[in-house]
C-alpha cells in the first residue's frame, strides 16, 4: 500500500504541487491526501471513499486512474458489500464453540474497537457537514394531471346581439424534471402512489454508487459505462440518496425523467451525494 502512495506522491512533486495545492484542486481534505500518500487507507472515512479519492488524486496529477486501480486492486479495499449466507444454526454453533476463546482474548480486540468508533465518528461528521451544506434544495417535479372541465354558457339575445360562449381553458401538465439553481438536494412532488422508479446508469465511464432509502443502504456497486441499476422506492419512503464516486460518469432518471446534473458535473469534485426528498 505504501507503494501506491509513493507513486502518487512522486507524481504530485513532479507536477510541482504541494499538499495544499492538491487540496484546492481535488477538494479532498488535506489529512486524507496525506493518509493516501502514507498508505493509511484506514484513516479515510470508509472503503467507498478509498477508490474514489485515489481516482481523483491520480487524475489530478496526470496518472491514469483506471490503470492504477487495476495494478493495485489487490491492495485497495473492495467497496462491494459482502453477503453472509451461512445458516443461522451454523452461526449459533460457531459462536458457542468460539465464545470462550473470544472472551479470553478480548484484550486483542480493543484496538480494532477503538478504530471502528473513530471511523463511525468521522463518517458522522462528514455526513452532518454535507447535509448542512446542501440545505437549499432543487426540485424534481412530477405534477399531477389536472384538466379543467369545459363549460358553456349561453346568453339571451339583447338588442340583436349575442354574447360569446365562455369556455374555460383546458390545461394538462405532463410529468417534467425542473432544473434548479441549487445543487445536491432535490424535492420530488406529486410522487406516484405505486412508488418512485429510480434508474442509475454509468455514463461515459465507471462510477461507484451507493443507494440509500432513508438511512438504510439498499445496494452499492460499480456501474460500468452503459450499465444500469433500477430501484422502485416505496410510496411510504420520504427520502433517498444516490452517493456517487464519480458524478461525471453518473446519470440519474426519476420515473423516466432525466435529472439535470450538469452543474455538479462541471465542478472540480467528482464525489457527490444526491439527496431526494419526497413530498406527498
Long-range contacts (C-beta under 8 A, 24 or more apart in sequence): 1-39, 1-41, 1-72, 1-75, 2-38, 2-39, 3-39, 3-72, 3-75, 4-36, 4-39, 4-54, 4-68, 4-72, 4-75, 4-76, 5-36, 5-37, 5-38, 5-39, 6-37, 7-63, 7-68, 8-36, 8-37, 8-54, 8-57, 8-58, 8-61, 8-63, 9-37, 11-58, 11-61, 11-62, 11-63, 12-37, 12-61, 14-61, 15-61, 15-62, 17-60, 17-61, 22-57, 22-60, 22-61, 25-60, 25-268, 26-53, 26-56, 26-57, 26-60, 26-268, 26-269, 27-268, 27-269, 28-53, 28-56, 28-57, 28-269, 33-57, 41-76, 41-77, 42-115, 42-119, 45-119, 45-122, 45-123, 45-126, 46-119, 46-123, 47-77, 47-78, 47-79, 48-79, 48-208, 48-210, 48-220, 48-243, 48-245, 49-245, 49-271, 50-76, 50-77, 50-79, 51-76, 51-77, 51-79, 51-208, 51-245, 52-208, 52-245, 52-246, 52-270, 52-271, 53-271, 55-245, 55-246, 55-270, 56-269, 56-270, 56-271, 66-206, 79-208, 79-220, 79-222, 79-245, 80-220, 80-221, 80-222, 81-217, 81-219, 81-220, 130-184, 130-273, 131-275, 133-184, 134-182, 134-183, 134-184, 134-185, 134-273, 134-275, 135-185, 136-182, 136-185, 137-180, 137-182, 137-185, 137-186, 137-187, 137-275, 137-277, 138-178, 138-179, 138-180, 138-181, 138-182, 138-183, 138-185, 138-186, 138-187, 139-178, 139-180, 139-186, 139-187, 139-188, 139-189, 140-177, 140-178, 140-186, 140-187, 140-188, 140-254, 140-257, 140-259, 140-276, 141-176, 141-177, 141-178, 141-187, 141-188, 141-189, 141-190, 142-175, 142-176, 142-188, 142-189, 142-190, 142-191, 142-192, 142-254, 142-255, 142-257, 143-173, 143-174, 143-175, 143-176, 143-189, 143-190, 144-173, 144-190, 145-172, 145-173, 145-174, 146-171, 146-172, 146-173, 147-171, 147-172, 175-255, 175-256, 175-257, 176-257, 177-254, 177-257, 177-258, 177-259, 177-260, 179-260, 183-263, 183-264, 184-264, 184-272, 184-273, 184-274, 184-275, 185-274, 185-275, 185-276, 185-277, 186-259, 186-274, 186-275, 186-276, 186-277, 187-276, 187-277, 187-278, 187-279, 188-254, 188-276, 188-277, 188-278, 188-279, 189-279, 190-279, 191-235, 191-278, 191-279, 191-280, 192-235, 192-255, 193-235, 194-232, 194-235, 195-232, 195-233, 195-234, 195-235, 196-232, 196-233, 196-235, 196-237, 196-240, 196-254, 196-255, 196-276, 196-278, 197-230, 197-231, 197-232, 197-233, 197-254, 197-255, 197-256, 198-230, 198-231, 198-232, 198-233, 198-240, 198-242, 198-252, 198-253, 198-254, 198-276, 199-228, 199-229, 199-230, 199-231, 199-252, 199-253, 200-228, 200-229, 200-230, 200-231, 200-242, 200-250, 200-251, 200-252, 200-253, 201-226, 201-227, 201-228, 201-229, 201-250, 201-251, 201-252, 201-253, 202-226, 202-227, 202-228, 202-249, 202-250, 202-251, 203-249, 203-250, 203-251, 204-248, 204-249, 205-246, 205-248, 205-249, 206-246, 206-249, 207-244, 207-245, 207-246, 207-247, 207-249, 207-250, 208-244, 208-245, 208-246, 209-242, 209-243, 209-244, 209-245, 209-250, 210-242, 210-243, 210-244, 211-240, 211-241, 211-242, 211-243, 212-240, 212-241, 212-243, 213-237, 213-239, 213-240, 214-238, 214-239, 214-240, 223-250, 225-249, 233-278, 237-278, 238-277, 238-278, 239-275, 239-276, 239-277, 239-278, 240-276, 240-278, 241-273, 241-274, 241-275, 241-276, 242-273, 242-274, 242-276, 243-272, 243-273, 243-274, 244-270, 244-271, 244-272, 244-273, 244-274, 245-270, 245-271, 246-270, 246-271, 247-271, 247-272
